Amino acid sequence: MPLTPEVDDALRENLDAIRGGDRLSRVIRNIRRAASLPTLQFLTGHVGTGKTTELLRMKYSAEHGPIEPRPTVILLDATALVEIGDVDLEDILVALWMAVLEQSTRAAAKVLTSLWESDIRTLILSQLTRAPETLAAALNQLPKTAHEGLTKLIDALKLQPPEQRKALRMVLGNIADALISGLNRALELIRVDAAGPVVVLLDNLEKLGERRRETVDHLFLERLGALKRLDAHLVITAPSYLAYAASGASLAGLYGGEVVVLPMVKVRHRRSAGGGDDEAGVGAMVSLLERRVHFESLFEGGSSAAREIAVASGGCIRHALQMVRSAVNMHDDPPVLRASVERAIAELQAQLDRALPERWIAALQKVADTNRFPGDCDEQVKRETLRHLFVLEYQNGEPEPFYCVHPLVERSTKFREALP
């Protein structure tokens, strides 16, 4: 679960030194220094690196920081408002209306409520003559109140069959200009009222499935440009594969922004630097685990068990917590035995071993030897190995990242048996 700064601050380990600095503070400085010129930045990284936790901290620090004027930050969790497996620009615009309506000042909410009742609802109903009968029937009784009406649209975009969703998007696409114009009127009121910039965080869009690769590319590389018309700074989470693909290189060029990568906790050294464990990174992971679980009381071996898990995780926070939970659930009462820790590690290793395609092993061996992908590596293999955590990206204050094969993949039977 993501950590919220107001409640869970004691559980958060500061990993900035291990990750090469506080990347999201740099984003806030960029926003502050851009003044009235809106910026757009993409946040990406491995699954389980803590992107949502860092965005929540960024929101809190921006709104409570010492430097004024403080920005107003509107956080939109895409998974709560849209069907994450099938998203397009229209879904995001409707979700943004709901987010501003619920999170903004009264004046901004009043603007959106008035616009819905006077214009938007009427425009949608006027388009239904071109929509399929079933969709027209479902929306014909569109509520007059903004909150209820937006809720109905969001439910339709999430729950209707794909063809109905497509038809609804066509209806909403015809009034996209009005939706954006309405949002800008509300954002202007927020900006004037707070005497500072408005920042919109679009979280969890990186969870778009790569199986819908064409849909994802279409959304990020062709449709999201419309959001630049919003009078607000935007930070959008993006699928990690876009940062490692040729198409992803155009993200910054298309939108004039920056792609910010949140890497793994660096628990290993480069081969060229002698290899082995990075004690600073391992120590940070151990400290992170000990903030959540009292190893000295609960685990046989105390903090040495936390270290074993930290090293086996490769710096992947999600994998480390998964192994801790697995080991603890082998017992009704403490202590958690060393054998249980080893079994939890072995179970995750077996999962990775089963999922590892044989055709990837040659590329993985070269990554293990050189800390980088070979020049002739297929782009799809690179994306998939990073996305599924067979390869981990590290960076610690160095402009150029380096890559390591996950420690449990290196230990796996398939990988070891294929070695020369």
N, C-alpha and C positions, 0 to 999 in steps of 0.2 A: 504494500500500500504506500502511496506517496505520503511524505511527511509534511504536515502543515506547520509553518513557523510559530503560530500562536500557541499551538498545543504540544508539538513534538520537538521543540528546539533542543531539548536535552538528549534526544535520540540521534541527532544529526552530527555526523563526523565531517569536519571541514576538509575536503579533499582537494582544495584549490592548488596547494603546493605540489601535489602528485599529478595533477591534470594539466599543469602548465599555466596556472593562473585562474582568476575568477572571470570566466568568459562572459557571464551574463551581466556582471557589473560594467564590463566594457560596452555591452549593448545599451545599458541605461545611460552611460556617458555619451554615447553616440546620439541617442535620442535627445538628451538634454541640450547638446551642442548644436543639433540640427535645427533647434528652435521651431519655427512654423513650417519647415519643410519636412513633410512626412517621410519616414524611412520604412523599408521593408527588409526583414532579415529572417533567415531560415535556420532553425535549430534541428540538428539531426545527431545520430549516434546509435550505438548498439542498443538492442533490446535490453532493458533492465539496468541502464546506466544512471537512472534517476533524473530523466528530463523533466518529468512533471514536478518532482520535488524541487528541482532548481527553479522552475518557472514560478512555483508558489512562493519560494523565497524571494525571487526577483520582484514579484508583485508586492510582497510585504515590505521589502527594503525600500522600494521606490516610493511607496505611499507613506512610509514612516521615517524616511531618511532625513538627515539634517539639512540637505540642500533644497532650497525653495526657488521657484514654485515646484511643488511636488506634482508628479503626473497622476492623472486618474487612470487606473488600470482596469480594463474589462477583460475577464478571463472567460473564454468559451471552451468548454470541454466538448469536443466533437462527439465523443461516444455517447454522451447523455442526450444529444439533440438530433443526431443524424444516424442513418444506417451506414455504419463505417465501411461495410463491404461494397457500397454503391453510393458514392457521393459526387455531386457536381456543384457548380457555382451557386445555382439557385437554392440548394439545400442550405448552403453556408449563409446566404443573404437572409433567408427566413430565420435561421438560428441566431444570427447577429441581431436582428430585430428583437427577438425574444430576450437575448442576453442584455441588450441595452435597456429594454423595457424593465427588466427585473433588477439590474445592478446599478442603474444610473440615478441621477438626481430626479426630483419630481418634475422639474421643468422639461427635461428630455423625454421622460415617460409620457408627459402630457402631450408633447408634440407628436410622438408616435401614435398615441391613442387617437388623437384628433385626425391624423392623416389616415389611419386605418378606417375610421368611421366615414370620413368624407371622400376619400379617393381610392385607397388600395383595395378595399373590399369590393367596391363598385367595379374597378378595373378587372379584378379576377373574375367576377361574375359575368362581365361582358365577354370574356374570352371563352367561357364554357361552351358556347355554341359550337366551337371547333373541337371540343374534347370528346372522347368516347362517352357513350351514354352512362355507363356505370360510374365513371369519374364525375360526370356532370351531376348525376343524382346524389353522389356522396358529398359534393361541395355546394349543392344548390341551396342548402340551408346553412351556409357559412355564417357563424355567429357575428353579431354586430360589434361585440366588445373585442378589443385588440388581443387581449391575453387568450381568450377562448378561441378566437379565430386563428391565431398563430399556432396554438396547441393542436388544433384540428389539421392545419397544413403540415405541421411537423409529423404528426401521427400518420398522415397519408403518405408522406415521403419515406417514412420508415416501414410502414406495414403493408402498403399496397403492393400488388405484384409488379415486377419490373416494367411491363408495358404501361401500366397505369402511372407509375412514377415518371416514366419518360414523358408521357402526355402532360402530366402536371408540371414538369419542368419547362415544357414548351409554353404552357400558359404563363408561368412565372417569368420565363425568359423574355416574354413580350412586355413585361412591366418592370424589367430589371433596372432601367433608368430611374423609374419612380421610387423603387426600393432604395437605391443608392442615394438618391437625392434626399429622401426622408431621413435616412441614417445620418447624412451630413448635417442636416438641420438640427438633429438631436445632439450630434457630437459637438457642434458649434456652441450650443447652450451649455453643455458640460464644460467645455474649454473656458468659456467666459465666466461661468460660475466658480470654477476652481482656480482660475487665473494661471493655468498650467496646461501642458500638453495632455492629449489622450492617447493611451497605448492599448491596443487590442492584442491579446494573446490567444492564438488559435492552437489549442493543445490537442494531441492525440490524432492529428491528421496523418502522422507517420504510420499509423496502424492500418492504413489502406493496404489491402492484400495485393501482393505482387502477382498473384494469379490473374489479376485484372490489370496487367501491365499497361495495356493501351489506354485504359480508363485513367490510370494514375498519371501517366505522361500527359494525357490530354488535359487533365485538371491542372496540373502544376505548370506545364509548359505553355498552355494555350488559354486556359480560362481564368486563372487566378490574377491575370493582369488587370482584370476589371476592378479588383480590390484596391488597386493603386489610386483609384478615383476617390477612395474614402479619405476624409480629412483626419486621419489618425495614423500613428505609427503602428506598424504591424510586425509581430513576431509569430512565425508559423512553423510548427513542427513538420518536418518532411521525412519521407521514407529514406532510410540510410542508403539504399542502393542508388538513389539519385545522386548522392554525393560521390559515388564511386563509378558512375557511368558517364559516357561522353555527353549524353543528354543533360545530365545534372550539371555539367560544367557551364551550361548556358543559363542556369538559374540566376546567378549573380548578374550576368550580362543582360538578361531579359528585364530584370526588375531593378537593376542598379543597387542591389543590396549586398548582403554578405551571407555566406553559409557558415554557420558556427557549429563545429563538431564537438560533442561531449564524449571524450574517449573513455576507455576502461581505466580502472585504477592500475597504475603501472607497478606490477609486482615482479617484473623480470627485466634484466638488462639485455641490451643488444648482444648478439654473438660477437660483433666486432669489439665490444667493450669487455669481453670475457664471459658473457652469459651469466647464468645463475640468478638467484633471487635478488630482487631489489629490496633491501631491508627497510627502507623508508616506506615503500608502497605496501609491503607485507605488514609492517607495523600499523599503518593507517587502516588496513583492512581488519586487523585484529582488534584495534580500538573501536572500529565501527561495530563489529560483532559484539564486543563486550558492553557496548552501550545498550544493546537489546537483550542480551542474555548474560546472567552471572555465571560465567564459566567456572570460576573457582569453587562455587558451591554445588553446581549441577553436573559438571563433567569430570570424569576421571582424568587426571593430568592437568586440569585447570586450563590456563591460557595456552598451553602447548596444543590442546585440541583445537582451539581457535586458530592457531597458526597453521596447523595441518590443513584445516578447511580453507583458510585464506590462500595458501599456496595452490591447493588443488583447484580453486575457483578460477585461477588466472586473472583475478581482479574483477570478475563479474559479480556484482553485488547480489543479483537475483540468484545466481547459482549457489553462492555462499549461504544465503539465507535458506535456500531450498535444502541444502545438505544439513544445516543445523536442525531444521524442522524434522527432516527424515530421521536423523539420529535420535532426537528427543522422543519422537513417537514410537520408538522401539521399546520404551520403558514406561511403566506406570509411576515409578518413583525414582529419584536420583540415587546413585550417580549414573550418568550416561557413560557406558563403558567405552574404552578405546576401540574395542571390536565393533561397536555400533557405529562409531564415527567412520571407521574403515569401510564398514558395509554401506553406509550412506554414500560415501565417495565412490565405491565400486558400483552402486546402482546407477548413479548419474553417468559414470564412465560407460556402463553397459548401454544406457539410452543413446549416448552419442555414438557408440560403436555400431549399434543397430541402424542408426540413421545415416551413417557415413557411406556415400556411394563410392564404389571402388574406383570409378573414373576420376575422382578428385584427388586420389592419394598422391599421384606423381607431383601435382602442383603443391600439395600440402608439404611434401618432403622438401621441395625447394624453398618454400616459405620458412620452414624450420631451420634450414641451413643458412639462409641469407637475410631473414627478416624482411623480405619483400616478395611481391609476386613476380614470377618470371615474365619477361617481356612478351612471350608468346602465349601467356595465360588467357584462356577464353574469358571474355568480359562477364558472361553469365556465371561461370564458375567463381570468379572473384566476388561478384555480388552475393551469390548464394552462400558461399563459405563465411562471409562476414555477417550476412543476415541471420544465419542459423548458428552463429557463435563457434564454428569450427576454427575460425581465425579471429584473433582479437587485435584491435588497434590500440597502440599506446602512444602517448605524447606527454612530454614533461618539460615544457618551456622551450622545446625545440620546434622550429617551424615545420620540419619534415617528420611525419609520423613514422613509426615502424610497426611491423606486424609479427605476431607469434602464433603458432598453432596452439590451440587450447591444451593445457597440460594433460587433461583427461583424454583428449584425442591422441596425443602422443603416446599415452600409456595403453591405448586400446589395442585389441588383438589385430584388427585389420591393418592398422598403421604399422605396428611392430613387425608383423609377418611380411609386409611388403618392403621392409628395409633391405638394402643390398647386403 
